[in-house]
Amino acid sequence: MNRIRRQLIVPALLALATAFATVPQAQAAPARYQLDPEHISMGFLVDHLGYGKVLGMFRAARGSYSFDEDTATLSDVRIEVDTRSVFTNHAKRDQHLASADFLNANEFPRMTFTATSARKTGERSFEIAGQLELLGRSQPLTLTATWNKSGVSPIDKTYVMGVSARGAFKRSSYGMNYGVGNGWVGDEVPLIIEFEAKRQ
């Protein structure tokens, strides 16, 4: 009798195990994050006549991306910068930077970085190869980024992710040639990006 039971039970258990193995496992979807406009620092450095570098920033930016915290997968990145918000703590210079000699902010009020994915280079570091659109031209730009911290903010109880990113581009690649030929204004522009983003 016991033998007959075993003969019936064992195949049934095997069939049940096979059925569970073939059922697709639910995967958590990547969360969408929005950059917190109150916690974005978008800075840049530009050489001036070889004497020193001018530190400037853009005071208005927005953006979003998707991130799967379990797999550390970053995707669908879009950051828009308001070129009219350029600021170097010198009104006349800021007006010049917003003019057609440089950012031409009236005609091109947005500078946009987009990337479809990122390559994980360490436990919390990434290489984000994307495109920077500036002055109507799109050129490759790679950002190196560090995932600083994620957690519930003690201030407003939202779930926040903090990121530091760095990159650099050449102005001349976008047709911004003022001061390049005579060496008055540096061609390479290092970028300094710090932000907090809220999970939606």
C-alpha positions as semicolon CSV with decimal commas, in nm:
position;residue;x (nm);y (nm);z (nm)
1;M;0,000;0,000;0,000
2;N;0,280;0,241;0,097
3;R;0,459;0,152;-0,221
4;I;0,152;0,238;-0,427
5;R;0,117;0,571;-0,247
6;R;0,480;0,657;-0,318
7;Q;0,430;0,568;-0,682
8;L;0,139;0,813;-0,699
9;I;0,277;1,095;-0,482
10;V;0,629;1,125;-0,624
11;P;0,520;1,191;-0,987
12;A;0,260;1,438;-0,860
13;L;0,520;1,633;-0,663
14;L;0,757;1,635;-0,960
15;A;0,480;1,766;-1,186
16;L;0,394;2,037;-0,934
17;A;0,758;2,146;-0,902
18;T;0,791;2,163;-1,280
19;A;0,477;2,374;-1,307
20;F;0,608;2,626;-1,052
21;A;0,945;2,639;-1,226
22;T;0,784;2,737;-1,555
23;V;0,566;3,013;-1,408
24;P;0,721;3,356;-1,491
25;Q;0,845;3,529;-1,179
26;A;0,717;3,881;-1,122
27;Q;0,992;4,140;-1,163
28;A;0,984;4,471;-0,982
29;A;0,969;4,755;-1,232
30;P;1,238;5,024;-1,216
31;A;1,125;5,326;-1,017
32;R;1,099;5,667;-1,179
33;Y;1,289;5,953;-1,017
34;Q;1,242;6,326;-1,062
35;L;1,528;6,566;-0,992
36;D;1,449;6,790;-0,697
37;P;1,479;7,148;-0,833
38;E;1,570;7,272;-0,484
39;H;1,868;7,039;-0,463
40;I;2,048;7,062;-0,797
41;S;2,393;7,211;-0,845
42;M;2,499;7,229;-1,210
43;G;2,844;7,386;-1,229
44;F;3,116;7,435;-1,491
45;L;3,474;7,558;-1,518
46;V;3,621;7,757;-1,808
47;D;3,981;7,869;-1,848
48;H;4,035;8,247;-1,875
49;L;4,351;8,358;-2,057
50;G;4,543;8,081;-1,883
51;Y;4,547;8,277;-1,556
52;G;4,271;8,083;-1,387
53;K;3,935;7,919;-1,433
54;V;3,597;8,086;-1,400
55;L;3,352;7,884;-1,193
56;G;2,995;7,919;-1,310
57;M;2,664;7,743;-1,275
58;F;2,317;7,704;-1,419
59;R;2,056;7,794;-1,161
60;A;1,761;7,615;-1,325
61;A;1,746;7,252;-1,434
62;R;1,502;6,964;-1,435
63;G;1,511;6,599;-1,524
64;S;1,418;6,240;-1,457
65;Y;1,545;5,884;-1,493
66;S;1,455;5,525;-1,410
67;F;1,651;5,320;-1,158
68;D;1,618;4,965;-1,029
69;E;1,778;4,969;-0,687
70;D;1,791;4,587;-0,662
71;T;1,996;4,546;-0,980
72;A;2,151;4,897;-0,987
73;T;2,020;4,942;-1,342
74;L;1,994;5,300;-1,467
75;S;1,793;5,391;-1,777
76;D;1,593;5,657;-1,960
77;V;1,794;5,957;-1,839
78;R;1,691;6,309;-1,938
79;I;1,827;6,631;-1,787
80;E;1,724;6,973;-1,920
81;V;1,919;7,286;-1,830
82;D;1,786;7,640;-1,873
83;T;2,070;7,819;-2,055
84;R;1,922;8,157;-1,957
85;S;1,998;8,074;-1,594
86;V;2,376;8,088;-1,644
87;F;2,546;8,259;-1,349
88;T;2,910;8,345;-1,276
89;N;2,855;8,618;-1,015
90;H;2,933;8,892;-1,270
91;A;2,633;9,048;-1,447
92;K;2,815;9,170;-1,761
93;R;2,988;8,837;-1,810
94;D;2,660;8,649;-1,758
95;Q;2,495;8,862;-2,026
96;H;2,783;8,782;-2,262
97;L;2,759;8,409;-2,188
98;A;2,386;8,414;-2,266
99;S;2,449;8,598;-2,595
100;A;2,503;8,453;-2,942
101;D;2,880;8,445;-2,879
102;F;2,828;8,157;-2,637
103;L;2,499;7,992;-2,533
104;N;2,266;8,196;-2,757
105;A;2,001;8,146;-2,490
106;N;1,727;8,338;-2,672
107;E;1,732;8,099;-2,965
108;F;1,835;7,788;-2,770
109;P;1,689;7,814;-2,418
110;R;1,758;7,447;-2,336
111;M;2,068;7,233;-2,308
112;T;1,967;6,867;-2,284
113;F;2,149;6,548;-2,185
114;T;1,988;6,214;-2,265
115;A;2,098;5,853;-2,219
116;T;1,916;5,524;-2,264
117;S;2,130;5,320;-2,025
118;A;2,446;5,316;-1,814
119;R;2,737;5,082;-1,748
120;K;2,804;4,984;-1,387
121;T;3,174;5,030;-1,310
122;G;3,174;4,964;-0,936
123;E;2,947;4,896;-0,644
124;R;2,803;5,248;-0,664
125;S;2,968;5,396;-0,971
126;F;2,844;5,424;-1,328
127;E;2,951;5,539;-1,671
128;I;2,666;5,708;-1,855
129;A;2,728;5,741;-2,228
130;G;2,470;5,974;-2,376
131;Q;2,412;6,276;-2,597
132;L;2,438;6,644;-2,511
133;E;2,225;6,874;-2,724
134;L;2,348;7,234;-2,727
135;L;2,304;7,514;-2,980
136;G;2,098;7,282;-3,199
137;R;2,372;7,019;-3,223
138;S;2,393;6,680;-3,055
139;Q;2,728;6,529;-2,960
140;P;2,833;6,230;-2,745
141;L;2,897;6,305;-2,378
142;T;2,995;6,056;-2,110
143;L;2,927;6,124;-1,744
144;T;3,087;5,935;-1,458
145;A;2,837;5,911;-1,174
146;T;2,837;5,799;-0,812
147;W;2,525;5,678;-0,633
148;N;2,584;5,844;-0,297
149;K;2,285;5,737;-0,092
150;S;1,920;5,637;-0,105
151;G;1,666;5,651;0,173
152;V;1,371;5,824;0,331
153;S;1,438;6,194;0,383
154;P;1,405;6,300;0,748
155;I;1,271;6,635;0,625
156;D;0,969;6,549;0,410
157;K;0,961;6,166;0,435
158;T;0,997;6,119;0,059
159;Y;1,232;5,854;-0,078
160;V;1,543;6,031;-0,207
161;M;1,845;5,928;-0,413
162;G;2,163;6,139;-0,415
163;V;2,402;6,146;-0,711
164;S;2,735;6,311;-0,798
165;A;2,835;6,322;-1,165
166;R;3,124;6,462;-1,366
167;G;3,195;6,510;-1,735
168;A;3,350;6,745;-1,990
169;F;3,289;6,867;-2,343
170;K;3,450;7,097;-2,599
171;R;3,261;7,414;-2,688
172;S;3,395;7,411;-3,041
173;S;3,216;7,079;-3,106
174;Y;2,892;7,277;-3,088
175;G;3,011;7,573;-3,292
176;M;3,077;7,787;-2,983
177;N;3,410;7,922;-3,102
178;Y;3,434;8,262;-2,931
179;G;3,777;8,305;-2,774
180;V;3,900;7,959;-2,874
181;G;4,137;8,058;-3,153
182;N;4,324;8,324;-2,953
183;G;4,321;8,126;-2,630
184;W;4,122;8,384;-2,434
185;V;3,850;8,140;-2,332
186;G;3,910;7,769;-2,281
187;D;3,758;7,520;-2,521
188;E;3,710;7,232;-2,277
189;V;3,430;7,275;-2,024
190;P;3,438;7,042;-1,721
191;L;3,095;6,981;-1,567
192;I;3,017;6,940;-1,198
193;I;2,673;6,792;-1,126
194;E;2,526;6,726;-0,782
195;F;2,161;6,647;-0,724
196;E;1,894;6,477;-0,519
197;A;1,605;6,300;-0,691
198;K;1,271;6,193;-0,546
199;R;1,120;5,856;-0,621
200;Q;0,775;5,886;-0,777
